[in-house]
Amino acid sequence: MSFAELLEEVKNLNPSEKAALRSFLSEDLLNQEESEELLARLDADVAAADAGNNIYTIEETREMVRNVVARSRR
């Protein structure tokens, strides 16, 4: 589903569904602050990539980011 299609679907939500979505976005996504550990790890990974080391596919990168975020939330 594209972002445009997603936006169209949001327009079809009833008021309580929109409120639930708003709550989810504000509490679970928009207000998450990056931990110092997460930022340091991302900086280190960027520096390694800039130096020509550890080149990963987008899928591998997404998985690594998910793992780093999961570890920082523990």
PDB file with one MODEL, atoms N, CA, C and O in Angstrom:
MODEL        1
ATOM      1  N   MET A   1       0.857  -1.168   0.000  1.00  0.00           N
ATOM      2  CA  MET A   1       0.000   0.000   0.000  1.00  0.00           C
ATOM      3  C   MET A   1       0.902   1.229   0.000  1.00  0.00           C
ATOM      4  O   MET A   1       1.852   1.318   0.777  1.00  0.00           O
ATOM      5  N   SER A   2       0.596   2.159  -0.867  1.00  0.00           N
ATOM      6  CA  SER A   2       1.383   3.385  -0.929  1.00  0.00           C
ATOM      7  C   SER A   2       0.946   4.347   0.172  1.00  0.00           C
ATOM      8  O   SER A   2      -0.095   4.167   0.804  1.00  0.00           O
ATOM      9  N   PHE A   3       1.759   5.359   0.382  1.00  0.00           N
ATOM     10  CA  PHE A   3       1.423   6.371   1.382  1.00  0.00           C
ATOM     11  C   PHE A   3       0.133   7.088   1.002  1.00  0.00           C
ATOM     12  O   PHE A   3      -0.704   7.362   1.862  1.00  0.00           O
ATOM     13  N   ALA A   4      -0.031   7.391  -0.286  1.00  0.00           N
ATOM     14  CA  ALA A   4      -1.257   8.061  -0.747  1.00  0.00           C
ATOM     15  C   ALA A   4      -2.483   7.196  -0.476  1.00  0.00           C
ATOM     16  O   ALA A   4      -3.528   7.699  -0.062  1.00  0.00           O
ATOM     17  N   GLU A   5      -2.348   5.888  -0.712  1.00  0.00           N
ATOM     18  CA  GLU A   5      -3.464   4.979  -0.447  1.00  0.00           C
ATOM     19  C   GLU A   5      -3.762   4.911   1.051  1.00  0.00           C
ATOM     20  O   GLU A   5      -4.920   4.854   1.464  1.00  0.00           O
ATOM     21  N   LEU A   6      -2.720   4.916   1.839  1.00  0.00           N
ATOM     22  CA  LEU A   6      -2.891   4.908   3.291  1.00  0.00           C
ATOM     23  C   LEU A   6      -3.651   6.142   3.752  1.00  0.00           C
ATOM     24  O   LEU A   6      -4.561   6.047   4.576  1.00  0.00           O
ATOM     25  N   LEU A   7      -3.275   7.304   3.217  1.00  0.00           N
ATOM     26  CA  LEU A   7      -3.968   8.539   3.582  1.00  0.00           C
ATOM     27  C   LEU A   7      -5.444   8.486   3.194  1.00  0.00           C
ATOM     28  O   LEU A   7      -6.300   8.976   3.929  1.00  0.00           O
ATOM     29  N   GLU A   8      -5.734   7.898   2.056  1.00  0.00           N
ATOM     30  CA  GLU A   8      -7.134   7.753   1.637  1.00  0.00           C
ATOM     31  C   GLU A   8      -7.906   6.870   2.613  1.00  0.00           C
ATOM     32  O   GLU A   8      -9.056   7.156   2.945  1.00  0.00           O
ATOM     33  N   GLU A   9      -7.269   5.800   3.066  1.00  0.00           N
ATOM     34  CA  GLU A   9      -7.909   4.899   4.022  1.00  0.00           C
ATOM     35  C   GLU A   9      -8.157   5.596   5.356  1.00  0.00           C
ATOM     36  O   GLU A   9      -9.185   5.366   5.992  1.00  0.00           O
ATOM     37  N   VAL A  10      -7.240   6.431   5.777  1.00  0.00           N
ATOM     38  CA  VAL A  10      -7.406   7.161   7.038  1.00  0.00           C
ATOM     39  C   VAL A  10      -8.654   8.034   6.978  1.00  0.00           C
ATOM     40  O   VAL A  10      -9.358   8.183   7.977  1.00  0.00           O
ATOM     41  N   LYS A  11      -8.926   8.603   5.829  1.00  0.00           N
ATOM     42  CA  LYS A  11     -10.118   9.447   5.674  1.00  0.00           C
ATOM     43  C   LYS A  11     -11.401   8.658   5.924  1.00  0.00           C
ATOM     44  O   LYS A  11     -12.419   9.241   6.297  1.00  0.00           O
ATOM     45  N   ASN A  12     -11.365   7.351   5.725  1.00  0.00           N
ATOM     46  CA  ASN A  12     -12.553   6.510   5.882  1.00  0.00           C
ATOM     47  C   ASN A  12     -12.756   5.989   7.304  1.00  0.00           C
ATOM     48  O   ASN A  12     -13.762   5.335   7.581  1.00  0.00           O
ATOM     49  N   LEU A  13     -11.828   6.265   8.194  1.00  0.00           N
ATOM     50  CA  LEU A  13     -11.965   5.800   9.568  1.00  0.00           C
ATOM     51  C   LEU A  13     -13.075   6.548  10.291  1.00  0.00           C
ATOM     52  O   LEU A  13     -13.329   7.720  10.012  1.00  0.00           O
ATOM     53  N   ASN A  14     -13.734   5.864  11.221  1.00  0.00           N
ATOM     54  CA  ASN A  14     -14.740   6.545  12.030  1.00  0.00           C
ATOM     55  C   ASN A  14     -14.013   7.344  13.120  1.00  0.00           C
ATOM     56  O   ASN A  14     -12.816   7.149  13.326  1.00  0.00           O
ATOM     57  N   PRO A  15     -14.716   8.228  13.810  1.00  0.00           N
ATOM     58  CA  PRO A  15     -14.061   9.091  14.804  1.00  0.00           C
ATOM     59  C   PRO A  15     -13.283   8.331  15.882  1.00  0.00           C
ATOM     60  O   PRO A  15     -12.197   8.762  16.270  1.00  0.00           O
ATOM     61  N   SER A  16     -13.813   7.223  16.364  1.00  0.00           N
ATOM     62  CA  SER A  16     -13.088   6.496  17.413  1.00  0.00           C
ATOM     63  C   SER A  16     -11.825   5.833  16.847  1.00  0.00           C
ATOM     64  O   SER A  16     -10.809   5.754  17.537  1.00  0.00           O
ATOM     65  N   GLU A  17     -11.883   5.365  15.618  1.00  0.00           N
ATOM     66  CA  GLU A  17     -10.694   4.789  14.986  1.00  0.00           C
ATOM     67  C   GLU A  17      -9.632   5.869  14.741  1.00  0.00           C
ATOM     68  O   GLU A  17      -8.439   5.629  14.927  1.00  0.00           O
ATOM     69  N   LYS A  18     -10.076   7.049  14.326  1.00  0.00           N
ATOM     70  CA  LYS A  18      -9.141   8.160  14.134  1.00  0.00           C
ATOM     71  C   LYS A  18      -8.487   8.551  15.456  1.00  0.00           C
ATOM     72  O   LYS A  18      -7.294   8.849  15.501  1.00  0.00           O
ATOM     73  N   ALA A  19      -9.271   8.549  16.527  1.00  0.00           N
ATOM     74  CA  ALA A  19      -8.719   8.881  17.839  1.00  0.00           C
ATOM     75  C   ALA A  19      -7.687   7.833  18.266  1.00  0.00           C
ATOM     76  O   ALA A  19      -6.640   8.176  18.814  1.00  0.00           O
ATOM     77  N   ALA A  20      -7.982   6.573  18.018  1.00  0.00           N
ATOM     78  CA  ALA A  20      -7.042   5.503  18.363  1.00  0.00           C
ATOM     79  C   ALA A  20      -5.761   5.635  17.546  1.00  0.00           C
ATOM     80  O   ALA A  20      -4.668   5.451  18.082  1.00  0.00           O
ATOM     81  N   LEU A  21      -5.879   5.946  16.275  1.00  0.00           N
ATOM     82  CA  LEU A  21      -4.707   6.140  15.425  1.00  0.00           C
ATOM     83  C   LEU A  21      -3.896   7.342  15.893  1.00  0.00           C
ATOM     84  O   LEU A  21      -2.669   7.274  15.965  1.00  0.00           O
ATOM     85  N   ARG A  22      -4.568   8.427  16.208  1.00  0.00           N
ATOM     86  CA  ARG A  22      -3.890   9.634  16.708  1.00  0.00           C
ATOM     87  C   ARG A  22      -3.122   9.326  17.987  1.00  0.00           C
ATOM     88  O   ARG A  22      -1.979   9.753  18.153  1.00  0.00           O
ATOM     89  N   SER A  23      -3.755   8.586  18.884  1.00  0.00           N
ATOM     90  CA  SER A  23      -3.106   8.216  20.139  1.00  0.00           C
ATOM     91  C   SER A  23      -1.885   7.345  19.886  1.00  0.00           C
ATOM     92  O   SER A  23      -0.827   7.562  20.478  1.00  0.00           O
ATOM     93  N   PHE A  24      -2.031   6.369  19.014  1.00  0.00           N
ATOM     94  CA  PHE A  24      -0.909   5.491  18.685  1.00  0.00           C
ATOM     95  C   PHE A  24       0.258   6.288  18.128  1.00  0.00           C
ATOM     96  O   PHE A  24       1.398   6.106  18.555  1.00  0.00           O
ATOM     97  N   LEU A  25      -0.017   7.163  17.185  1.00  0.00           N
ATOM     98  CA  LEU A  25       1.055   7.932  16.561  1.00  0.00           C
ATOM     99  C   LEU A  25       1.722   8.872  17.547  1.00  0.00           C
ATOM    100  O   LEU A  25       2.947   8.994  17.555  1.00  0.00           O
ATOM    101  N   SER A  26       0.949   9.525  18.361  1.00  0.00           N
ATOM    102  CA  SER A  26       1.545  10.490  19.283  1.00  0.00           C
ATOM    103  C   SER A  26       2.300   9.809  20.417  1.00  0.00           C
ATOM    104  O   SER A  26       3.361  10.284  20.823  1.00  0.00           O
ATOM    105  N   GLU A  27       1.774   8.716  20.929  1.00  0.00           N
ATOM    106  CA  GLU A  27       2.408   8.050  22.059  1.00  0.00           C
ATOM    107  C   GLU A  27       3.512   7.090  21.651  1.00  0.00           C
ATOM    108  O   GLU A  27       4.563   7.048  22.290  1.00  0.00           O
ATOM    109  N   ASP A  28       3.288   6.328  20.604  1.00  0.00           N
ATOM    110  CA  ASP A  28       4.216   5.257  20.266  1.00  0.00           C
ATOM    111  C   ASP A  28       5.263   5.638  19.229  1.00  0.00           C
ATOM    112  O   ASP A  28       6.327   5.021  19.183  1.00  0.00           O
ATOM    113  N   LEU A  29       4.997   6.614  18.416  1.00  0.00           N
ATOM    114  CA  LEU A  29       5.942   6.935  17.359  1.00  0.00           C
ATOM    115  C   LEU A  29       6.533   8.327  17.477  1.00  0.00           C
ATOM    116  O   LEU A  29       7.753   8.486  17.458  1.00  0.00           O
ATOM    117  N   LEU A  30       5.699   9.318  17.596  1.00  0.00           N
ATOM    118  CA  LEU A  30       6.179  10.690  17.511  1.00  0.00           C
ATOM    119  C   LEU A  30       6.938  11.149  18.746  1.00  0.00           C
ATOM    120  O   LEU A  30       7.807  12.014  18.641  1.00  0.00           O
ATOM    121  N   ASN A  31       6.636  10.594  19.908  1.00  0.00           N
ATOM    122  CA  ASN A  31       7.272  11.060  21.129  1.00  0.00           C
ATOM    123  C   ASN A  31       8.437  10.199  21.593  1.00  0.00           C
ATOM    124  O   ASN A  31       8.931  10.377  22.707  1.00  0.00           O
ATOM    125  N   GLN A  32       8.883   9.272  20.758  1.00  0.00           N
ATOM    126  CA  GLN A  32      10.023   8.451  21.140  1.00  0.00           C
ATOM    127  C   GLN A  32      11.296   9.263  20.971  1.00  0.00           C
ATOM    128  O   GLN A  32      11.572   9.802  19.900  1.00  0.00           O
ATOM    129  N   GLU A  33      12.047   9.337  22.026  1.00  0.00           N
ATOM    130  CA  GLU A  33      13.318  10.043  21.962  1.00  0.00           C
ATOM    131  C   GLU A  33      14.422   9.024  21.748  1.00  0.00           C
ATOM    132  O   GLU A  33      14.388   7.925  22.301  1.00  0.00           O
ATOM    133  N   GLU A  34      15.394   9.399  20.945  1.00  0.00           N
ATOM    134  CA  GLU A  34      16.516   8.519  20.700  1.00  0.00           C
ATOM    135  C   GLU A  34      17.418   8.498  21.927  1.00  0.00           C
ATOM    136  O   GLU A  34      17.739   9.544  22.492  1.00  0.00           O
ATOM    137  N   SER A  35      17.817   7.318  22.327  1.00  0.00           N
ATOM    138  CA  SER A  35      18.723   7.210  23.464  1.00  0.00           C
ATOM    139  C   SER A  35      20.134   7.543  23.000  1.00  0.00           C
ATOM    140  O   SER A  35      20.442   7.492  21.809  1.00  0.00           O
ATOM    141  N   GLU A  36      20.968   7.877  23.944  1.00  0.00           N
ATOM    142  CA  GLU A  36      22.374   8.152  23.623  1.00  0.00           C
ATOM    143  C   GLU A  36      23.025   6.914  23.001  1.00  0.00           C
ATOM    144  O   GLU A  36      23.834   7.023  22.080  1.00  0.00           O
ATOM    145  N   GLU A  37      22.659   5.732  23.518  1.00  0.00           N
ATOM    146  CA  GLU A  37      23.208   4.486  22.984  1.00  0.00           C
ATOM    147  C   GLU A  37      22.824   4.303  21.517  1.00  0.00           C
ATOM    148  O   GLU A  37      23.667   3.962  20.687  1.00  0.00           O
ATOM    149  N   LEU A  38      21.554   4.532  21.205  1.00  0.00           N
ATOM    150  CA  LEU A  38      21.084   4.398  19.826  1.00  0.00           C
ATOM    151  C   LEU A  38      21.806   5.377  18.916  1.00  0.00           C
ATOM    152  O   LEU A  38      22.279   4.995  17.845  1.00  0.00           O
ATOM    153  N   LEU A  39      21.895   6.629  19.329  1.00  0.00           N
ATOM    154  CA  LEU A  39      22.555   7.638  18.503  1.00  0.00           C
ATOM    155  C   LEU A  39      24.026   7.320  18.304  1.00  0.00           C
ATOM    156  O   LEU A  39      24.558   7.500  17.209  1.00  0.00           O
ATOM    157  N   ALA A  40      24.690   6.847  19.355  1.00  0.00           N
ATOM    158  CA  ALA A  40      26.108   6.496  19.240  1.00  0.00           C
ATOM    159  C   ALA A  40      26.296   5.333  18.274  1.00  0.00           C
ATOM    160  O   ALA A  40      27.220   5.339  17.461  1.00  0.00           O
ATOM    161  N   ARG A  41      25.428   4.346  18.361  1.00  0.00           N
ATOM    162  CA  ARG A  41      25.519   3.180  17.462  1.00  0.00           C
ATOM    163  C   ARG A  41      25.281   3.603  16.013  1.00  0.00           C
ATOM    164  O   ARG A  41      25.997   3.165  15.113  1.00  0.00           O
ATOM    165  N   LEU A  42      24.291   4.442  15.790  1.00  0.00           N
ATOM    166  CA  LEU A  42      24.024   4.916  14.434  1.00  0.00           C
ATOM    167  C   LEU A  42      25.193   5.736  13.900  1.00  0.00           C
ATOM    168  O   LEU A  42      25.564   5.598  12.734  1.00  0.00           O
ATOM    169  N   ASP A  43      25.779   6.592  14.743  1.00  0.00           N
ATOM    170  CA  ASP A  43      26.947   7.375  14.332  1.00  0.00           C
ATOM    171  C   ASP A  43      28.105   6.452  13.953  1.00  0.00           C
ATOM    172  O   ASP A  43      28.787   6.679  12.954  1.00  0.00           O
ATOM    173  N   ALA A  44      28.318   5.416  14.753  1.00  0.00           N
ATOM    174  CA  ALA A  44      29.400   4.475  14.472  1.00  0.00           C
ATOM    175  C   ALA A  44      29.156   3.736  13.160  1.00  0.00           C
ATOM    176  O   ALA A  44      30.085   3.527  12.381  1.00  0.00           O
ATOM    177  N   ASP A  45      27.914   3.342  12.917  1.00  0.00           N
ATOM    178  CA  ASP A  45      27.581   2.650  11.672  1.00  0.00           C
ATOM    179  C   ASP A  45      27.755   3.556  10.461  1.00  0.00           C
ATOM    180  O   ASP A  45      28.229   3.110   9.416  1.00  0.00           O
ATOM    181  N   VAL A  46      27.378   4.816  10.591  1.00  0.00           N
ATOM    182  CA  VAL A  46      27.557   5.770   9.496  1.00  0.00           C
ATOM    183  C   VAL A  46      29.042   5.982   9.215  1.00  0.00           C
ATOM    184  O   VAL A  46      29.460   6.016   8.057  1.00  0.00           O
ATOM    185  N   ALA A  47      29.832   6.125  10.267  1.00  0.00           N
ATOM    186  CA  ALA A  47      31.276   6.301  10.102  1.00  0.00           C
ATOM    187  C   ALA A  47      31.888   5.083   9.419  1.00  0.00           C
ATOM    188  O   ALA A  47      32.755   5.229   8.557  1.00  0.00           O
ATOM    189  N   ALA A  48      31.445   3.878   9.797  1.00  0.00           N
ATOM    190  CA  ALA A  48      31.957   2.663   9.168  1.00  0.00           C
ATOM    191  C   ALA A  48      31.587   2.618   7.690  1.00  0.00           C
ATOM    192  O   ALA A  48      32.408   2.244   6.853  1.00  0.00           O
ATOM    193  N   ALA A  49      30.362   2.994   7.372  1.00  0.00           N
ATOM    194  CA  ALA A  49      29.942   3.017   5.969  1.00  0.00           C
ATOM    195  C   ALA A  49      30.733   4.052   5.187  1.00  0.00           C
ATOM    196  O   ALA A  49      31.133   3.799   4.051  1.00  0.00           O
ATOM    197  N   ASP A  50      30.963   5.221   5.789  1.00  0.00           N
ATOM    198  CA  ASP A  50      31.741   6.262   5.127  1.00  0.00           C
ATOM    199  C   ASP A  50      33.171   5.803   4.859  1.00  0.00           C
ATOM    200  O   ASP A  50      33.786   6.223   3.879  1.00  0.00           O
ATOM    201  N   ALA A  51      33.697   4.944   5.724  1.00  0.00           N
ATOM    202  CA  ALA A  51      35.058   4.433   5.563  1.00  0.00           C
ATOM    203  C   ALA A  51      35.112   3.266   4.573  1.00  0.00           C
ATOM    204  O   ALA A  51      36.180   2.716   4.305  1.00  0.00           O
ATOM    205  N   GLY A  52      33.947   2.897   4.033  1.00  0.00           N
ATOM    206  CA  GLY A  52      33.906   1.816   3.055  1.00  0.00           C
ATOM    207  C   GLY A  52      33.716   0.444   3.661  1.00  0.00           C
ATOM    208  O   GLY A  52      33.873  -0.560   2.966  1.00  0.00           O
ATOM    209  N   ASN A  53      33.386   0.374   4.916  1.00  0.00           N
ATOM    210  CA  ASN A  53      33.193  -0.901   5.606  1.00  0.00           C
ATOM    211  C   ASN A  53      31.711  -1.235   5.730  1.00  0.00           C
ATOM    212  O   ASN A  53      30.846  -0.360   5.710  1.00  0.00           O
ATOM    213  N   ASN A  54      31.455  -2.526   5.857  1.00  0.00           N
ATOM    214  CA  ASN A  54      30.122  -3.018   6.204  1.00  0.00           C
ATOM    215  C   ASN A  54      28.992  -2.412   5.368  1.00  0.00           C
ATOM    216  O   ASN A  54      28.152  -1.684   5.897  1.00  0.00           O
ATOM    217  N   ILE A  55      28.969  -2.703   4.095  1.00  0.00           N
ATOM    218  CA  ILE A  55      27.892  -2.243   3.232  1.00  0.00           C
ATOM    219  C   ILE A  55      26.797  -3.308   3.257  1.00  0.00           C
ATOM    220  O   ILE A  55      27.060  -4.485   3.013  1.00  0.00           O
ATOM    221  N   TYR A  56      25.569  -2.884   3.554  1.00  0.00           N
ATOM    222  CA  TYR A  56      24.445  -3.793   3.700  1.00  0.00           C
ATOM    223  C   TYR A  56      23.322  -3.418   2.742  1.00  0.00           C
ATOM    224  O   TYR A  56      23.230  -2.278   2.286  1.00  0.00           O
ATOM    225  N   THR A  57      22.469  -4.397   2.445  1.00  0.00           N
ATOM    226  CA  THR A  57      21.269  -4.121   1.655  1.00  0.00           C
ATOM    227  C   THR A  57      20.288  -3.336   2.520  1.00  0.00           C
ATOM    228  O   THR A  57      20.455  -3.259   3.737  1.00  0.00           O
ATOM    229  N   ILE A  58      19.282  -2.764   1.905  1.00  0.00           N
ATOM    230  CA  ILE A  58      18.284  -1.998   2.657  1.00  0.00           C
ATOM    231  C   ILE A  58      17.542  -2.916   3.634  1.00  0.00           C
ATOM    232  O   ILE A  58      17.200  -2.492   4.738  1.00  0.00           O
ATOM    233  N   GLU A  59      17.290  -4.161   3.242  1.00  0.00           N
ATOM    234  CA  GLU A  59      16.606  -5.086   4.137  1.00  0.00           C
ATOM    235  C   GLU A  59      17.468  -5.400   5.362  1.00  0.00           C
ATOM    236  O   GLU A  59      16.965  -5.441   6.485  1.00  0.00           O
ATOM    237  N   GLU A  60      18.761  -5.622   5.145  1.00  0.00           N
ATOM    238  CA  GLU A  60      19.667  -5.881   6.264  1.00  0.00           C
ATOM    239  C   GLU A  60      19.756  -4.661   7.180  1.00  0.00           C
ATOM    240  O   GLU A  60      19.796  -4.792   8.403  1.00  0.00           O
ATOM    241  N   THR A  61      19.786  -3.493   6.583  1.00  0.00           N
ATOM    242  CA  THR A  61      19.859  -2.262   7.365  1.00  0.00           C
ATOM    243  C   THR A  61      18.603  -2.077   8.202  1.00  0.00           C
ATOM    244  O   THR A  61      18.690  -1.722   9.377  1.00  0.00           O
ATOM    245  N   ARG A  62      17.453  -2.308   7.619  1.00  0.00           N
ATOM    246  CA  ARG A  62      16.197  -2.183   8.365  1.00  0.00           C
ATOM    247  C   ARG A  62      16.177  -3.137   9.553  1.00  0.00           C
ATOM    248  O   ARG A  62      15.763  -2.756  10.647  1.00  0.00           O
ATOM    249  N   GLU A  63      16.621  -4.370   9.345  1.00  0.00           N
ATOM    250  CA  GLU A  63      16.651  -5.347  10.431  1.00  0.00           C
ATOM    251  C   GLU A  63      17.608  -4.902  11.527  1.00  0.00           C
ATOM    252  O   GLU A  63      17.292  -5.022  12.711  1.00  0.00           O
ATOM    253  N   MET A  64      18.769  -4.391  11.146  1.00  0.00           N
ATOM    254  CA  MET A  64      19.730  -3.921  12.144  1.00  0.00           C
ATOM    255  C   MET A  64      19.158  -2.748  12.935  1.00  0.00           C
ATOM    256  O   MET A  64      19.334  -2.681  14.152  1.00  0.00           O
ATOM    257  N   VAL A  65      18.478  -1.829  12.264  1.00  0.00           N
ATOM    258  CA  VAL A  65      17.878  -0.686  12.961  1.00  0.00           C
ATOM    259  C   VAL A  65      16.814  -1.179  13.925  1.00  0.00           C
ATOM    260  O   VAL A  65      16.743  -0.705  15.059  1.00  0.00           O
ATOM    261  N   ARG A  66      15.982  -2.126  13.492  1.00  0.00           N
ATOM    262  CA  ARG A  66      14.965  -2.691  14.395  1.00  0.00           C
ATOM    263  C   ARG A  66      15.629  -3.308  15.627  1.00  0.00           C
ATOM    264  O   ARG A  66      15.148  -3.131  16.747  1.00  0.00           O
ATOM    265  N   ASN A  67      16.726  -4.027  15.422  1.00  0.00           N
ATOM    266  CA  ASN A  67      17.426  -4.668  16.540  1.00  0.00           C
ATOM    267  C   ASN A  67      18.029  -3.623  17.486  1.00  0.00           C
ATOM    268  O   ASN A  67      17.936  -3.767  18.705  1.00  0.00           O
ATOM    269  N   VAL A  68      18.636  -2.592  16.942  1.00  0.00           N
ATOM    270  CA  VAL A  68      19.235  -1.544  17.777  1.00  0.00           C
ATOM    271  C   VAL A  68      18.152  -0.837  18.576  1.00  0.00           C
ATOM    272  O   VAL A  68      18.331  -0.580  19.766  1.00  0.00           O
ATOM    273  N   VAL A  69      17.036  -0.522  17.939  1.00  0.00           N
ATOM    274  CA  VAL A  69      15.929   0.153  18.635  1.00  0.00           C
ATOM    275  C   VAL A  69      15.362  -0.762  19.718  1.00  0.00           C
ATOM    276  O   VAL A  69      15.085  -0.307  20.828  1.00  0.00           O
ATOM    277  N   ALA A  70      15.191  -2.027  19.412  1.00  0.00           N
ATOM    278  CA  ALA A  70      14.664  -2.968  20.404  1.00  0.00           C
ATOM    279  C   ALA A  70      15.593  -3.065  21.616  1.00  0.00           C
ATOM    280  O   ALA A  70      15.131  -3.084  22.757  1.00  0.00           O
ATOM    281  N   ARG A  71      16.912  -3.126  21.362  1.00  0.00           N
ATOM    282  CA  ARG A  71      17.858  -3.195  22.474  1.00  0.00           C
ATOM    283  C   ARG A  71      17.847  -1.910  23.297  1.00  0.00           C
ATOM    284  O   ARG A  71      18.009  -1.957  24.517  1.00  0.00           O
ATOM    285  N   SER A  72      17.660  -0.769  22.648  1.00  0.00           N
ATOM    286  CA  SER A  72      17.690   0.501  23.386  1.00  0.00           C
ATOM    287  C   SER A  72      16.448   0.683  24.245  1.00  0.00           C
ATOM    288  O   SER A  72      16.457   1.495  25.170  1.00  0.00           O
ATOM    289  N   ARG A  73      15.377  -0.056  23.959  1.00  0.00           N
ATOM    290  CA  ARG A  73      14.132   0.054  24.730  1.00  0.00           C
ATOM    291  C   ARG A  73      14.124  -0.856  25.938  1.00  0.00           C
ATOM    292  O   ARG A  73      13.239  -0.741  26.786  1.00  0.00           O
ATOM    293  N   ARG A  74      15.075  -1.746  26.038  1.00  0.00           N
ATOM    294  CA  ARG A  74      15.103  -2.699  27.173  1.00  0.00           C
ATOM    295  C   ARG A  74      15.517  -2.034  28.440  1.00  0.00           C
ATOM    296  O   ARG A  74      15.593  -2.684  29.482  1.00  0.00           O
TER     297      ARG A  74
ENDMDL
END
